[in-house]
Amino acid sequence: MNTREAGLSAAQRRRAVGAVVAAASGDALGAPYEFQPPVLDSEEIDMIGGGVLGWQPGEWTDETAMAIVVLEASLASAGDHDLRIETAQDHIAREWYSWSLGTPDIGTLTSQVVRTAAALAREDGHYAPRARDFRAAAASAHEELPASAGNGSLMRVHASVLPYLLSPEEHAVEAIDAVCRLTHVHPDTIEASTLWGLAVRHAILTGEVDLRVGLRHVPEERRELWSERIAEAEESTPVMFRRNGWVVGAFQAAWAAISQITPIPEGKFDQRDAMVAALESAARAGYDTDTVTCITGALLGAALGYKAVPPEWRRDLFGWPGYELAELKGLVERVIAPMVSDSAEGSGA
């Protein structure tokens, strides 16, 4: 898939793990507050479980479950963990369908796409849908509801970029687009996912948070619109974006939470405090809280590494498909293994 002159450093590997662990932590933190109005500043935010769907403390939801499928698909694919190939996308389609049969939580648009894809598969004589069924179902959903731009692909985009950390940026863009179009085809959704995914990739590689780094991959006629949306979030708080089931609202709410703690402080304890402050602020937004906290965590974890997540949160993490922290970290480490050279393996850089 690509030629690599040097492997990922130890710090970059920690940040890659951090993107997934912090996203899952945000997911579990926000889950109890989902479907509810904004949380007052006088009330505490914690990984307490419960909520409308009765989650256990530390249990992640559909955000992380669907991202895990993407990561596992990259491992199952030939071609150096390439998500752009059809067999990898078939894996995602099949496993998303299997997961959907037992989950209590799945987004409205994604649920419609899964049901339609399953029906198309049965018409074609298959039990489980393939990628082409998902793409056809996503296109059909968009034709039926052309203004619908859910946040489902944004919540898992961090998983799509991990196999491409040392590949040309265009390869990451292609993978983001391919995985996104399995469920969502609205331009707002694809562009938000591209911007957030490339920001996650940039943060893993550099330790810097820059949401504008991917603007050149947005159609030229829409770059000013996205620049305005980013700037608006920087002058706002997450609670101001109450339509956070809409992909743009979720994007802006998460960026508002991160903007409140930037510039990111030095020192591991100050960085941990910043992580907590941003995730708590995202959770206070109400409504689709697990998505907003998940995408907030993905980008901050990519910049700060997994140890910026409080140890007590990390210890409590678990969820589908029976994973805990060790399995989640191990999955990421296997995905990025082709990018680790012998010299980088022994480096403390």
C-alpha positions as CSV (number, residue, x, y, z in Angstrom):
1,M,0.0,0.0,0.0
2,N,2.9,2.4,0.7
3,T,6.6,2.8,1.3
4,R,7.7,3.7,4.8
5,E,11.1,5.2,5.5
6,A,10.7,5.1,9.3
7,G,8.3,3.6,11.7
8,L,6.0,5.2,14.3
9,S,7.8,6.5,17.4
10,A,6.8,5.2,20.8
11,A,5.0,8.5,21.5
12,Q,3.1,8.3,18.2
13,R,2.0,4.7,19.1
14,R,0.8,5.9,22.5
15,R,-1.2,8.6,20.8
16,A,-2.7,6.1,18.3
17,V,-3.9,4.0,21.2
18,G,-5.0,7.2,22.9
19,A,-7.4,8.1,20.1
20,V,-9.3,4.9,20.5
21,V,-9.1,4.6,24.3
22,A,-10.2,8.3,24.9
23,A,-13.0,7.9,22.3
24,A,-14.3,4.8,24.2
25,S,-13.9,6.7,27.5
26,G,-15.9,9.6,26.2
27,D,-18.5,7.2,24.8
28,A,-18.9,5.6,28.2
29,L,-18.9,8.9,30.1
30,G,-21.6,10.4,27.8
31,A,-23.8,7.3,27.6
32,P,-25.8,7.9,30.9
33,Y,-26.7,11.5,29.8
34,E,-27.9,10.6,26.2
35,F,-31.4,11.6,25.2
36,Q,-31.6,14.0,28.2
37,P,-31.4,17.9,28.3
38,P,-28.2,19.7,29.1
39,V,-26.6,19.0,32.5
40,L,-26.3,22.0,34.9
41,D,-22.9,23.1,35.9
42,S,-23.9,22.5,39.5
43,E,-24.3,18.7,38.8
44,E,-21.4,16.3,38.6
45,I,-20.5,14.4,35.5
46,D,-19.0,10.9,35.9
47,M,-18.9,7.5,34.4
48,I,-21.9,6.3,36.4
49,G,-23.8,4.1,34.0
50,G,-27.6,4.0,33.8
51,G,-29.4,6.5,31.6
52,V,-32.4,5.7,29.4
53,L,-30.8,2.5,28.0
54,G,-29.4,1.3,31.4
55,W,-25.7,1.1,30.6
56,Q,-23.3,-0.3,33.2
57,P,-20.6,2.1,34.6
58,G,-17.7,2.2,32.1
59,E,-19.7,0.4,29.3
60,W,-19.2,1.9,25.8
61,T,-22.0,2.0,23.3
62,D,-22.5,1.9,19.5
63,E,-19.9,4.5,18.8
64,T,-17.1,2.3,20.0
65,A,-18.6,-1.0,18.9
66,M,-18.8,0.1,15.3
67,A,-15.3,1.5,15.4
68,I,-14.0,-1.8,16.7
69,V,-15.6,-3.5,13.7
70,V,-13.7,-1.1,11.4
71,L,-10.4,-1.8,13.2
72,E,-10.9,-5.6,13.0
73,A,-11.8,-5.3,9.3
74,S,-8.5,-3.7,8.7
75,L,-6.7,-6.6,10.3
76,A,-8.7,-9.1,8.3
77,S,-7.9,-7.4,5.0
78,A,-5.1,-8.2,2.7
79,G,-3.0,-5.3,1.4
80,D,-1.5,-4.0,4.6
81,H,-4.7,-3.4,6.6
82,D,-6.3,-1.5,3.7
83,L,-9.9,-0.5,4.4
84,R,-10.4,0.7,0.8
85,I,-10.6,-2.8,-0.7
86,E,-14.0,-4.4,-1.1
87,T,-13.3,-7.4,1.1
88,A,-12.5,-5.2,4.1
89,Q,-15.8,-3.3,3.5
90,D,-17.7,-6.5,3.2
91,H,-16.3,-7.5,6.6
92,I,-17.5,-4.2,8.0
93,A,-21.0,-4.7,6.5
94,R,-21.3,-8.2,7.8
95,E,-20.1,-7.5,11.3
96,W,-22.2,-4.3,11.7
97,Y,-25.2,-6.3,10.7
98,S,-24.4,-9.1,13.2
99,W,-23.8,-6.5,15.9
100,S,-27.0,-4.7,15.2
101,L,-29.1,-7.8,15.9
102,G,-28.3,-7.5,19.7
103,T,-27.7,-3.9,20.4
104,P,-30.1,-1.6,22.3
105,D,-28.5,1.5,20.8
106,I,-28.2,2.3,17.1
107,G,-28.6,5.7,15.3
108,T,-31.9,6.3,13.4
109,L,-30.3,6.7,10.0
110,T,-27.8,3.9,10.5
111,S,-30.7,1.6,11.7
112,Q,-32.6,2.4,8.5
113,V,-29.6,1.6,6.4
114,V,-28.9,-1.7,8.1
115,R,-32.5,-2.8,7.7
116,T,-32.6,-1.9,4.1
117,A,-29.2,-3.5,3.4
118,A,-30.4,-6.7,5.1
119,A,-33.5,-6.8,2.9
120,L,-31.4,-6.3,-0.2
121,A,-29.1,-9.1,0.8
122,R,-32.0,-11.5,1.3
123,E,-33.4,-10.6,-2.1
124,D,-30.0,-11.6,-3.5
125,G,-30.0,-14.9,-1.6
126,H,-27.6,-13.9,1.2
127,Y,-28.2,-14.0,4.9
128,A,-25.9,-11.1,5.8
129,P,-25.5,-7.9,3.7
130,R,-22.4,-7.0,1.9
131,A,-20.8,-3.6,1.3
132,R,-22.7,-3.1,-1.9
133,D,-25.9,-3.6,-0.1
134,F,-25.0,-1.0,2.5
135,R,-24.0,1.5,-0.1
136,A,-27.2,1.0,-2.0
137,A,-29.2,1.3,1.3
138,A,-27.3,4.5,2.2
139,A,-28.0,6.0,-1.2
140,S,-31.7,5.0,-0.9
141,A,-32.0,6.6,2.6
142,H,-30.5,9.8,1.2
143,E,-32.9,9.9,-1.6
144,E,-35.8,9.4,0.8
145,L,-34.5,12.0,3.3
146,P,-32.1,14.2,1.4
147,A,-31.7,16.7,4.3
148,S,-30.7,14.0,6.8
149,A,-27.1,14.2,7.9
150,G,-26.6,12.1,11.0
151,N,-23.4,12.0,13.0
152,G,-22.9,8.2,12.8
153,S,-19.9,8.2,10.5
154,L,-18.2,11.0,12.5
155,M,-18.3,9.0,15.7
156,R,-16.1,6.2,14.3
157,V,-13.9,8.1,11.8
158,H,-10.9,7.8,14.1
159,A,-10.8,4.1,13.4
160,S,-10.7,4.7,9.6
161,V,-7.5,6.7,9.7
162,L,-5.3,4.4,11.9
163,P,-4.1,2.2,9.1
164,Y,-2.9,5.2,7.1
165,L,-0.7,7.1,9.6
166,L,2.4,6.7,7.4
167,S,0.6,6.5,4.1
168,P,-0.1,9.5,1.8
169,E,-2.8,11.6,3.2
170,E,-5.0,11.0,0.1
171,H,-5.1,7.3,1.1
172,A,-6.6,8.2,4.5
173,V,-9.2,10.5,2.7
174,E,-10.2,7.6,0.4
175,A,-10.6,5.3,3.4
176,I,-12.7,7.8,5.3
177,D,-14.9,8.3,2.3
178,A,-15.3,4.6,1.6
179,V,-16.3,3.7,5.2
180,C,-18.5,6.8,5.5
181,R,-20.5,5.9,2.4
182,L,-21.5,2.5,3.8
183,T,-24.1,4.4,5.9
184,H,-24.0,8.2,5.2
185,V,-23.7,10.0,1.9
186,H,-24.8,13.6,2.7
187,P,-21.9,16.1,1.9
188,D,-22.0,17.5,5.4
189,T,-21.4,14.0,6.9
190,I,-18.5,13.1,4.5
191,E,-16.8,16.5,4.9
192,A,-17.2,16.6,8.7
193,S,-15.7,13.1,8.9
194,T,-12.9,14.0,6.6
195,L,-11.9,17.1,8.6
196,W,-12.1,15.3,12.0
197,G,-10.4,12.1,10.7
198,L,-7.5,14.1,9.3
199,A,-7.2,16.1,12.5
200,V,-7.0,12.8,14.4
201,R,-4.3,11.6,12.1
202,H,-2.4,14.9,12.3
203,A,-2.6,14.8,16.1
204,I,-1.2,11.3,16.4
205,L,1.7,12.2,14.2
206,T,2.5,15.6,15.7
207,G,0.8,15.8,19.1
208,E,-0.9,19.0,17.8
209,V,-4.7,19.7,17.6
210,D,-5.5,21.4,14.3
211,L,-9.0,21.0,12.9
212,R,-8.2,23.0,9.8
213,V,-5.4,20.7,8.5
214,G,-7.9,18.9,6.2
215,L,-9.6,21.8,4.7
216,R,-7.9,21.4,1.4
217,H,-9.7,18.1,1.0
218,V,-13.1,19.8,1.2
219,P,-14.6,21.0,-2.1
220,E,-13.3,24.5,-2.7
221,E,-16.8,26.0,-2.8
222,R,-17.5,24.7,0.7
223,R,-14.2,25.6,2.5
224,E,-15.4,29.0,3.6
225,L,-18.5,27.4,5.1
226,W,-16.5,24.9,7.1
227,S,-14.1,27.6,8.2
228,E,-17.0,29.6,9.5
229,R,-18.4,26.6,11.3
230,I,-15.1,25.9,13.0
231,A,-14.7,29.6,14.0
232,E,-18.2,29.6,15.4
233,A,-17.5,26.6,17.6
234,E,-14.3,28.3,18.9
235,E,-16.4,31.2,20.3
236,S,-19.1,28.9,21.8
237,T,-19.7,26.2,24.3
238,P,-21.0,22.7,23.6
239,V,-24.4,23.3,25.0
240,M,-25.0,26.0,22.4
241,F,-25.2,23.3,19.7
242,R,-28.3,21.5,20.8
243,R,-28.9,19.8,17.4
244,N,-26.0,17.6,18.0
245,G,-27.6,14.6,16.4
246,W,-26.9,16.5,13.2
247,V,-23.3,15.9,12.1
248,V,-22.5,19.6,12.0
249,G,-23.9,20.2,15.5
250,A,-21.9,17.2,16.9
251,F,-18.8,18.4,15.1
252,Q,-19.2,22.0,16.5
253,A,-20.1,20.8,20.0
254,A,-17.0,18.6,20.2
255,W,-14.7,21.3,18.8
256,A,-16.2,23.8,21.3
257,A,-15.3,21.5,24.1
258,I,-11.7,21.1,22.9
259,S,-11.4,24.8,22.2
260,Q,-12.2,25.6,25.8
261,I,-9.0,23.8,27.0
262,T,-6.6,25.0,24.3
263,P,-3.8,25.7,24.1
264,I,-3.2,22.3,25.6
265,P,-1.1,22.6,28.8
266,E,2.3,20.9,29.4
267,G,2.6,18.2,32.1
268,K,0.8,14.9,32.3
269,F,-1.5,15.9,35.2
270,D,-2.5,19.2,33.7
271,Q,-3.2,17.4,30.4
272,R,-5.3,14.8,32.3
273,D,-7.2,17.7,33.9
274,A,-7.7,19.2,30.4
275,M,-9.0,15.9,29.0
276,V,-11.5,15.6,31.9
277,A,-12.6,19.2,31.5
278,A,-13.3,18.8,27.8
279,L,-15.1,15.5,28.1
280,E,-17.3,16.8,31.0
281,S,-18.1,19.9,29.0
282,A,-19.1,17.8,26.0
283,A,-21.3,15.6,28.2
284,R,-23.1,18.6,29.6
285,A,-24.4,19.4,26.1
286,G,-27.2,16.9,26.5
287,Y,-29.1,15.0,23.8
288,D,-26.6,12.9,21.7
289,T,-24.0,13.1,24.5
290,D,-22.2,9.8,23.9
291,T,-21.4,10.8,20.3
292,V,-20.2,14.3,21.2
293,T,-18.0,13.0,24.1
294,C,-16.7,10.1,21.9
295,I,-15.5,12.4,19.0
296,T,-14.1,14.9,21.6
297,G,-12.1,12.0,23.2
298,A,-10.9,10.7,19.8
299,L,-9.2,14.0,18.9
300,L,-7.8,14.8,22.3
301,G,-6.6,11.3,22.9
302,A,-4.8,11.4,19.6
303,A,-3.0,14.5,20.8
304,L,-2.3,13.5,24.4
305,G,-2.1,9.7,24.4
306,Y,-4.1,7.2,26.4
307,K,-2.6,8.0,29.7
308,A,-4.3,11.4,29.6
309,V,-7.5,9.4,30.4
310,P,-7.9,9.1,34.2
311,P,-6.8,5.7,35.4
312,E,-10.1,5.0,37.1
313,W,-12.0,5.6,33.8
314,R,-9.6,3.3,32.0
315,R,-10.0,0.5,34.5
316,D,-13.8,0.6,34.2
317,L,-13.9,0.5,30.4
318,F,-15.6,-2.5,28.7
319,G,-18.2,-3.3,26.1
320,W,-19.1,-5.2,22.9
321,P,-17.7,-7.7,21.9
322,G,-16.6,-8.5,25.4
323,Y,-13.5,-6.3,25.4
324,E,-11.9,-4.5,28.2
325,L,-9.0,-2.0,28.1
326,A,-6.3,-4.5,27.4
327,E,-8.2,-5.9,24.4
328,L,-8.9,-2.4,23.1
329,K,-5.3,-1.4,23.3
330,G,-4.1,-4.7,21.8
331,L,-6.4,-4.2,18.8
332,V,-5.0,-0.8,18.0
333,E,-1.4,-2.1,18.5
334,R,-2.1,-4.9,15.9
335,V,-3.5,-2.4,13.5
336,I,-0.5,-0.1,13.6
337,A,2.0,-3.0,13.8
338,P,3.0,-2.8,10.1
339,M,4.1,0.8,10.8
340,V,6.5,-0.1,13.7
341,S,10.0,-0.6,12.5
342,D,12.6,-2.5,14.6
343,S,14.4,0.7,15.4
344,A,11.2,2.4,16.5
345,E,10.2,-0.6,18.6
346,G,13.1,0.0,20.8
347,S,13.0,3.8,20.9
348,G,11.6,5.8,23.7
349,A,11.0,8.7,21.4
